[in-house]
Amino acid sequence: MKKILFIILGSLLVIYLIYFAFVANVTYSEGTRAGELIKFSNKGMLFKTWEGEISQGISGAQIFAFSVLDKEEHVIKKLQEYQGKFVKLTYEERYTTFYFWGDTHYFVTDVSLEESPHFNKN
């Protein structure tokens, strides 16, 4: 009886580890998006996650919500500095997420300051 219990528990553990490895390493898509950085915050009760939004349209008509993993410290610092400015985000989209990673499936890996298309220098 104990042998069967250990086999079942071991199998469940292996399945969970395979699932975690899949979610952690496999991306659904990669890309870039640009817009005005309108929100960036560290939120949560038990697990604090970095969450943000960029506006891609006029008056916030198109909002792109994203998360940033804690290990991306350089991205977090840049986003805090670029609040209210026009930015280009490089992101990875994952199939799913864990509650301790973030609220969205989009995880930003790089950010750069861009010139806003709404203001012509001519």
OpenMM code with the backbone's topology and positions (N, CA, C; nanometers):
from openmm import Vec3, app, unit

residues = "MET LYS LYS ILE LEU PHE ILE ILE LEU GLY SER LEU LEU VAL ILE TYR LEU ILE TYR PHE ALA PHE VAL ALA ASN VAL THR TYR SER GLU GLY THR ARG ALA GLY GLU LEU ILE LYS PHE SER ASN LYS GLY MET LEU PHE LYS THR TRP GLU GLY GLU ILE SER GLN GLY ILE SER GLY ALA GLN ILE PHE ALA PHE SER VAL LEU ASP LYS GLU GLU HIS VAL ILE LYS LYS LEU GLN GLU TYR GLN GLY LYS PHE VAL LYS LEU THR TYR GLU GLU ARG TYR THR THR PHE TYR PHE TRP GLY ASP THR HIS TYR PHE VAL THR ASP VAL SER LEU GLU GLU SER PRO HIS PHE ASN LYS ASN".split()
positions = [
    Vec3(0.0821, -0.1202, 0.0000),
    Vec3(0.0000, 0.0000, 0.0000),
    Vec3(0.0863, 0.1263, 0.0000),
    Vec3(0.1932, 0.1253, 0.0819),
    Vec3(0.2815, 0.2417, 0.0874),
    Vec3(0.3513, 0.2629, -0.0468),
    Vec3(0.3855, 0.1544, -0.1121),
    Vec3(0.4548, 0.1641, -0.2406),
    Vec3(0.3654, 0.2334, -0.3441),
    Vec3(0.2385, 0.1973, -0.3469),
    Vec3(0.1437, 0.2582, -0.4409),
    Vec3(0.1263, 0.4068, -0.4095),
    Vec3(0.1173, 0.4405, -0.2806),
    Vec3(0.1037, 0.5801, -0.2395),
    Vec3(0.2256, 0.6619, -0.2832),
    Vec3(0.3459, 0.6091, -0.2633),
    Vec3(0.4679, 0.6784, -0.3052),
    Vec3(0.4739, 0.6940, -0.4569),
    Vec3(0.4289, 0.5946, -0.5300),
    Vec3(0.4272, 0.6036, -0.6767),
    Vec3(0.3307, 0.7127, -0.7221),
    Vec3(0.2137, 0.7190, -0.6614),
    Vec3(0.1143, 0.8210, -0.6970),
    Vec3(0.1664, 0.9603, -0.6630),
    Vec3(0.2181, 0.9784, -0.5412),
    Vec3(0.2705, 1.1090, -0.5006),
    Vec3(0.3916, 1.1493, -0.5851),
    Vec3(0.4784, 1.0535, -0.6146),
    Vec3(0.5944, 1.0808, -0.6993),
    Vec3(0.5527, 1.1208, -0.8392),
    Vec3(0.4511, 1.0540, -0.8928),
    Vec3(0.4007, 1.0865, -1.0267),
    Vec3(0.3403, 1.2267, -1.0300),
    Vec3(0.2645, 1.2613, -0.9275),
    Vec3(0.2062, 1.3956, -0.9201),
    Vec3(0.3151, 1.5029, -0.9103),
    Vec3(0.4183, 1.4750, -0.8330),
    Vec3(0.5289, 1.5694, -0.8207),
    Vec3(0.6011, 1.5888, -0.9545),
    Vec3(0.6249, 1.4800, -1.0253),
    Vec3(0.6913, 1.4882, -1.1561),
    Vec3(0.6053, 1.5660, -1.2549),
    Vec3(0.4757, 1.5424, -1.2549),
    Vec3(0.3848, 1.6154, -1.3440),
    Vec3(0.3874, 1.7648, -1.3125),
    Vec3(0.3847, 1.7997, -1.1837),
    Vec3(0.3898, 1.9402, -1.1450),
    Vec3(0.5219, 2.0029, -1.1871),
    Vec3(0.6326, 1.9346, -1.1683),
    Vec3(0.7634, 1.9877, -1.2069),
    Vec3(0.7736, 2.0080, -1.3580),
    Vec3(0.7190, 1.9161, -1.4357),
    Vec3(0.7178, 1.9309, -1.5811),
    Vec3(0.6327, 2.0518, -1.6203),
    Vec3(0.5172, 2.0676, -1.5575),
    Vec3(0.4301, 2.1818, -1.5837),
    Vec3(0.5016, 2.3126, -1.5497),
    Vec3(0.5662, 2.3191, -1.4330),
    Vec3(0.6383, 2.4397, -1.3922),
    Vec3(0.7508, 2.4716, -1.4901),
    Vec3(0.8259, 2.3704, -1.5316),
    Vec3(0.9347, 2.3914, -1.6274),
    Vec3(0.8806, 2.4423, -1.7606),
    Vec3(0.7660, 2.3906, -1.8042),
    Vec3(0.7041, 2.4358, -1.9291),
    Vec3(0.6646, 2.5823, -1.9190),
    Vec3(0.5940, 2.6181, -1.8129),
    Vec3(0.5470, 2.7556, -1.7965),
    Vec3(0.6654, 2.8514, -1.7829),
    Vec3(0.7704, 2.8098, -1.7146),
    Vec3(0.8848, 2.8971, -1.6896),
    Vec3(0.9710, 2.9189, -1.8132),
    Vec3(0.9746, 2.8238, -1.9053),
    Vec3(1.0706, 2.8303, -2.0146),
    Vec3(1.0123, 2.8441, -2.1546),
    Vec3(0.8848, 2.8159, -2.1739),
    Vec3(0.8268, 2.8180, -2.3078),
    Vec3(0.7424, 2.9445, -2.3243),
    Vec3(0.7718, 3.0190, -2.4308),
    Vec3(0.6944, 3.1399, -2.4590),
    Vec3(0.6001, 3.1145, -2.5761),
    Vec3(0.4867, 3.1815, -2.5719),
    Vec3(0.3873, 3.1713, -2.6779),
    Vec3(0.4221, 3.2665, -2.7918),
    Vec3(0.4639, 3.3890, -2.7560),
    Vec3(0.5038, 3.4864, -2.8570),
    Vec3(0.6011, 3.5860, -2.7949),
    Vec3(0.6702, 3.6582, -2.8816),
    Vec3(0.7608, 3.7648, -2.8397),
    Vec3(0.7352, 3.8840, -2.9299),
    Vec3(0.7565, 4.0035, -2.8768),
    Vec3(0.7344, 4.1201, -2.9604),
    Vec3(0.7646, 4.2492, -2.8896),
    Vec3(0.7244, 4.3584, -2.9521),
    Vec3(0.7408, 4.4919, -2.8947),
    Vec3(0.6095, 4.5677, -2.9056),
    Vec3(0.5907, 4.6581, -2.8131),
    Vec3(0.4766, 4.7496, -2.8161),
    Vec3(0.5251, 4.8845, -2.7682),
    Vec3(0.4660, 4.9891, -2.8215),
    Vec3(0.5039, 5.1248, -2.7822),
    Vec3(0.3813, 5.2016, -2.7373),
    Vec3(0.4027, 5.2910, -2.6438),
    Vec3(0.2945, 5.3742, -2.5943),
    Vec3(0.3407, 5.4573, -2.4764),
    Vec3(0.2497, 5.5370, -2.4240),
    Vec3(0.2796, 5.6210, -2.3086),
    Vec3(0.2642, 5.5385, -2.1813),
    Vec3(0.3677, 5.5369, -2.0999),
    Vec3(0.3646, 5.4621, -1.9740),
    Vec3(0.2770, 5.5371, -1.8749),
    Vec3(0.1581, 5.4810, -1.8479),
    Vec3(0.0628, 5.5510, -1.7623),
    Vec3(0.0551, 5.4924, -1.6217),
    Vec3(0.1081, 5.3709, -1.6027),
    Vec3(0.1007, 5.3112, -1.4697),
    Vec3(0.2131, 5.2099, -1.4536),
    Vec3(0.2771, 5.2122, -1.3360),
    Vec3(0.3734, 5.1093, -1.3009),
    Vec3(0.3777, 5.1007, -1.1493),
    Vec3(0.3448, 4.9844, -1.0944),
    Vec3(0.3366, 4.9721, -0.9492),
    Vec3(0.3746, 4.8326, -0.9034),
    Vec3(0.4083, 4.8250, -0.7754),
    Vec3(0.4403, 4.6995, -0.7085),
    Vec3(0.3211, 4.6681, -0.6187),
    Vec3(0.2413, 4.5670, -0.6562),
    Vec3(0.1172, 4.5454, -0.5828),
    Vec3(0.1028, 4.4008, -0.5372),
    Vec3(0.0159, 4.3809, -0.4408),
    Vec3(-0.0134, 4.2484, -0.3896),
    Vec3(-0.0105, 4.2461, -0.2384),
    Vec3(-0.0777, 4.1474, -0.1814),
    Vec3(-0.0802, 4.1348, -0.0354),
    Vec3(0.0314, 4.0419, 0.0122),
    Vec3(0.0269, 3.9171, -0.0296),
    Vec3(0.1283, 3.8203, 0.0129),
    Vec3(0.2484, 3.8201, -0.0806),
    Vec3(0.2218, 3.8245, -0.2092),
    Vec3(0.3271, 3.8234, -0.3100),
    Vec3(0.3199, 3.9534, -0.3891),
    Vec3(0.4209, 4.0374, -0.3757),
    Vec3(0.4270, 4.1635, -0.4496),
    Vec3(0.4742, 4.1358, -0.5918),
    Vec3(0.3995, 4.1860, -0.6877),
    Vec3(0.4362, 4.1722, -0.8289),
    Vec3(0.4396, 4.3106, -0.8924),
    Vec3(0.5223, 4.3264, -0.9944),
    Vec3(0.5328, 4.4526, -1.0674),
    Vec3(0.4363, 4.4490, -1.1849),
    Vec3(0.3453, 4.5453, -1.1884),
    Vec3(0.2426, 4.5529, -1.2916),
    Vec3(0.2425, 4.6924, -1.3533),
    Vec3(0.2169, 4.6998, -1.4828),
    Vec3(0.2132, 4.8299, -1.5480),
    Vec3(0.1180, 4.8326, -1.6655),
    Vec3(0.0992, 4.9518, -1.7195),
    Vec3(0.0122, 4.9720, -1.8348),
    Vec3(0.0711, 5.0807, -1.9230),
    Vec3(0.0583, 5.0610, -2.0539),
    Vec3(0.0885, 5.1686, -2.1482),
    Vec3(-0.0373, 5.1977, -2.2283),
    Vec3(-0.0536, 5.3241, -2.2630),
    Vec3(-0.1653, 5.3675, -2.3466),
    Vec3(-0.1167, 5.3702, -2.4898),
    Vec3(-0.1841, 5.2967, -2.5771),
    Vec3(-0.1448, 5.2892, -2.7169),
    Vec3(-0.2378, 5.3678, -2.8077),
    Vec3(-0.3295, 5.4392, -2.7494),
    Vec3(-0.4245, 5.5139, -2.8308),
    Vec3(-0.4526, 5.6492, -2.7714),
    Vec3(-0.5436, 5.7180, -2.8325),
    Vec3(-0.5820, 5.8499, -2.7857),
    Vec3(-0.6708, 5.8342, -2.6626),
    Vec3(-0.6424, 5.9097, -2.5609),
    Vec3(-0.7207, 5.9112, -2.4362),
    Vec3(-0.7269, 5.7747, -2.3691),
    Vec3(-0.6271, 5.6945, -2.3846),
    Vec3(-0.6250, 5.5648, -2.3179),
    Vec3(-0.7241, 5.4658, -2.3744),
    Vec3(-0.7589, 5.4789, -2.5018),
    Vec3(-0.8569, 5.3894, -2.5628),
    Vec3(-0.8034, 5.2469, -2.5743),
    Vec3(-0.6742, 5.2329, -2.5964),
    Vec3(-0.6127, 5.1009, -2.6048),
    Vec3(-0.5073, 5.0904, -2.4954),
    Vec3(-0.5315, 5.0040, -2.3994),
    Vec3(-0.4406, 4.9857, -2.2870),
    Vec3(-0.3744, 4.8486, -2.2987),
    Vec3(-0.2425, 4.8454, -2.2853),
    Vec3(-0.1664, 4.7204, -2.2833),
    Vec3(-0.1142, 4.7009, -2.1418),
    Vec3(-0.1655, 4.5978, -2.0745),
    Vec3(-0.1231, 4.5661, -1.9380),
    Vec3(-0.0113, 4.4630, -1.9435),
    Vec3(0.0871, 4.4789, -1.8548),
    Vec3(0.2025, 4.3901, -1.8543),
    Vec3(0.2534, 4.3685, -1.7129),
    Vec3(0.3376, 4.2672, -1.6983),
    Vec3(0.4030, 4.2367, -1.5714),
    Vec3(0.5534, 4.2371, -1.5931),
    Vec3(0.6289, 4.2528, -1.4837),
    Vec3(0.7741, 4.2454, -1.4881),
    Vec3(0.8182, 4.1534, -1.3752),
    Vec3(0.9014, 4.0548, -1.4082),
    Vec3(0.9536, 3.9638, -1.3061),
    Vec3(1.0547, 4.0366, -1.2180),
    Vec3(1.0630, 3.9977, -1.0913),
    Vec3(1.1548, 4.0610, -0.9960),
    Vec3(1.3003, 4.0554, -1.0409),
    Vec3(1.3377, 3.9530, -1.1153),
    Vec3(1.4774, 3.9385, -1.1579),
    Vec3(1.5184, 4.0431, -1.2621),
    Vec3(1.4227, 4.1105, -1.3247),
    Vec3(1.4483, 4.2125, -1.4268),
    Vec3(1.4656, 4.3496, -1.3607),
    Vec3(1.5650, 4.3628, -1.2737),
    Vec3(1.5841, 4.4856, -1.1963),
    Vec3(1.6112, 4.6073, -1.2836),
    Vec3(1.6880, 4.5893, -1.3917),
    Vec3(1.7176, 4.7034, -1.4801),
    Vec3(1.5913, 4.7553, -1.5481),
    Vec3(1.4990, 4.6654, -1.5815),
    Vec3(1.3723, 4.7050, -1.6438),
    Vec3(1.2864, 4.7802, -1.5423),
    Vec3(1.2816, 4.7319, -1.4194),
    Vec3(1.2025, 4.7963, -1.3140),
    Vec3(1.2516, 4.9390, -1.2912),
    Vec3(1.3831, 4.9578, -1.2838),
    Vec3(1.4388, 5.0914, -1.2613),
    Vec3(1.4068, 5.1853, -1.3771),
    Vec3(1.4190, 5.1355, -1.5003),
    Vec3(1.3886, 5.2192, -1.6166),
    Vec3(1.2412, 5.2580, -1.6197),
    Vec3(1.1530, 5.1633, -1.5921),
    Vec3(1.0094, 5.1930, -1.5949),
    Vec3(0.9726, 5.2956, -1.4882),
    Vec3(1.0337, 5.2871, -1.3716),
    Vec3(1.0079, 5.3868, -1.2679),
    Vec3(1.0544, 5.5249, -1.3135),
    Vec3(1.1653, 5.5300, -1.3847),
    Vec3(1.2205, 5.6560, -1.4344),
    Vec3(1.1387, 5.7129, -1.5501),
    Vec3(1.0828, 5.6272, -1.6367),
    Vec3(1.0143, 5.6705, -1.7583),
    Vec3(0.8640, 5.6947, -1.7395),
    Vec3(0.8146, 5.6959, -1.6186),
    Vec3(0.6720, 5.7170, -1.5925),
    Vec3(0.6221, 5.8423, -1.6648),
    Vec3(0.5150, 5.8280, -1.7421),
    Vec3(0.4548, 5.9400, -1.8139),
    Vec3(0.5184, 5.9693, -1.9483),
    Vec3(0.6192, 5.8924, -1.9870),
    Vec3(0.6883, 5.9152, -2.1138),
    Vec3(0.6507, 5.8068, -2.2151),
    Vec3(0.6866, 5.8307, -2.3410),
    Vec3(0.6610, 5.7361, -2.4488),
    Vec3(0.7729, 5.6323, -2.4500),
    Vec3(0.7367, 5.5047, -2.4389),
    Vec3(0.8356, 5.3968, -2.4284),
    Vec3(0.8059, 5.2852, -2.5280),
    Vec3(0.9083, 5.2064, -2.5570),
    Vec3(0.8919, 5.0841, -2.6360),
    Vec3(0.9275, 4.9675, -2.5455),
    Vec3(0.8354, 4.8727, -2.5324),
    Vec3(0.8541, 4.7553, -2.4475),
    Vec3(0.8834, 4.6329, -2.5329),
    Vec3(0.9808, 4.5546, -2.4916),
    Vec3(1.0055, 4.4234, -2.5502),
    Vec3(0.9499, 4.3227, -2.4499),
    Vec3(0.8668, 4.2297, -2.4985),
    Vec3(0.7987, 4.1396, -2.4057),
    Vec3(0.7972, 3.9962, -2.4581),
    Vec3(0.7681, 3.9063, -2.3656),
    Vec3(0.7414, 3.7654, -2.3970),
    Vec3(0.6019, 3.7334, -2.3458),
    Vec3(0.5234, 3.6679, -2.4283),
    Vec3(0.3906, 3.6235, -2.3851),
    Vec3(0.3994, 3.4764, -2.3486),
    Vec3(0.3481, 3.4419, -2.2322),
    Vec3(0.3504, 3.3037, -2.1850),
    Vec3(0.2100, 3.2442, -2.1928),
    Vec3(0.2032, 3.1125, -2.1993),
    Vec3(0.0739, 3.0442, -2.2053),
    Vec3(-0.0098, 3.0721, -2.0811),
    Vec3(0.0559, 3.0746, -1.9676),
    Vec3(-0.0118, 3.1011, -1.8414),
    Vec3(0.0892, 3.1616, -1.7457),
    Vec3(0.0472, 3.1928, -1.6270),
    Vec3(0.1372, 3.2508, -1.5277),
    Vec3(0.1060, 3.1918, -1.3906),
    Vec3(0.1927, 3.2193, -1.2979),
    Vec3(0.1705, 3.1821, -1.1586),
    Vec3(0.1350, 3.3083, -1.0815),
    Vec3(0.0572, 3.2957, -0.9761),
    Vec3(0.0118, 3.4118, -0.9008),
    Vec3(0.1280, 3.4905, -0.8414),
    Vec3(0.2415, 3.4291, -0.8199),
    Vec3(0.3561, 3.4995, -0.7618),
    Vec3(0.4452, 3.5631, -0.8680),
    Vec3(0.4124, 3.5478, -0.9965),
    Vec3(0.4869, 3.6122, -1.1051),
    Vec3(0.4227, 3.7428, -1.1479),
    Vec3(0.2915, 3.7425, -1.1648),
    Vec3(0.2228, 3.8624, -1.2110),
    Vec3(0.0812, 3.8328, -1.2545),
    Vec3(0.0070, 3.9391, -1.2857),
    Vec3(-0.1346, 3.9269, -1.3212),
    Vec3(-0.1581, 3.8972, -1.4688),
    Vec3(-0.0617, 3.9287, -1.5542),
    Vec3(-0.0826, 3.9143, -1.6975),
    Vec3(0.0029, 3.8014, -1.7541),
    Vec3(-0.0177, 3.7722, -1.8813),
    Vec3(0.0643, 3.6734, -1.9513),
    Vec3(0.1802, 3.7401, -2.0247),
    Vec3(0.1868, 3.8742, -2.0204),
    Vec3(0.2895, 3.9504, -2.0906),
    Vec3(0.3970, 3.9945, -1.9913),
    Vec3(0.5213, 3.9518, -2.0150),
    Vec3(0.6317, 3.9833, -1.9254),
    Vec3(0.7372, 4.0646, -1.9999),
    Vec3(0.7600, 4.1871, -1.9536),
    Vec3(0.8533, 4.2785, -2.0189),
    Vec3(0.9966, 4.2381, -1.9856),
    Vec3(1.0804, 4.2324, -2.0901),
    Vec3(1.2208, 4.1959, -2.0725),
    Vec3(1.3146, 4.3128, -2.1011),
    Vec3(1.2655, 4.4178, -2.1677),
    Vec3(1.3476, 4.5350, -2.1958),
    Vec3(1.2564, 4.6540, -2.2220),
    Vec3(1.3088, 4.7722, -2.1975),
    Vec3(1.2330, 4.8952, -2.2211),
    Vec3(1.3297, 5.0021, -2.2701),
    Vec3(1.2807, 5.0845, -2.3624),
    Vec3(1.3619, 5.1965, -2.4102),
    Vec3(1.2727, 5.3183, -2.4284),
    Vec3(1.3331, 5.4332, -2.4119),
    Vec3(1.2632, 5.5598, -2.4297),
    Vec3(1.2548, 5.5888, -2.5792),
    Vec3(1.1376, 5.6268, -2.6263),
    Vec3(1.1148, 5.6543, -2.7685),
    Vec3(1.0595, 5.7955, -2.7850),
    Vec3(1.0698, 5.8470, -2.9063),
    Vec3(1.0100, 5.9759, -2.9371),
    Vec3(0.8616, 5.9565, -2.9639),
    Vec3(0.7811, 6.0369, -2.9030),
    Vec3(0.6368, 6.0261, -2.9193),
    Vec3(0.5949, 6.0666, -3.0600),
    Vec3(0.5095, 5.9880, -3.1255),
    Vec3(0.4616, 6.0255, -3.2593),
    Vec3(0.3590, 6.1393, -3.2540),
    Vec3(0.3129, 6.1741, -3.1348),
    Vec3(0.2094, 6.2775, -3.1210),
    Vec3(0.2681, 6.4180, -3.1245),
    Vec3(0.3999, 6.4290, -3.1103),
    Vec3(0.4632, 6.5607, -3.1077),
    Vec3(0.5628, 6.5703, -3.2214),
    Vec3(0.5300, 6.6504, -3.3217),
    Vec3(0.6204, 6.6734, -3.4355),
    Vec3(0.7192, 6.7836, -3.4008),
    Vec3(0.8439, 6.7647, -3.4414),
    Vec3(0.9452, 6.8665, -3.4162),
    Vec3(0.9514, 6.9673, -3.5302),
    Vec3(0.8760, 6.9461, -3.6354),
    Vec3(0.8784, 7.0383, -3.7510),
    Vec3(0.8012, 7.1626, -3.7237),
] * unit.nanometer
topology = app.Topology()
chain = topology.addChain("A")
for resn in residues:
    res = topology.addResidue(resn, chain)
    for name in ("N", "CA", "C"):
        topology.addAtom(name, app.Element.getBySymbol(name[0]), res)
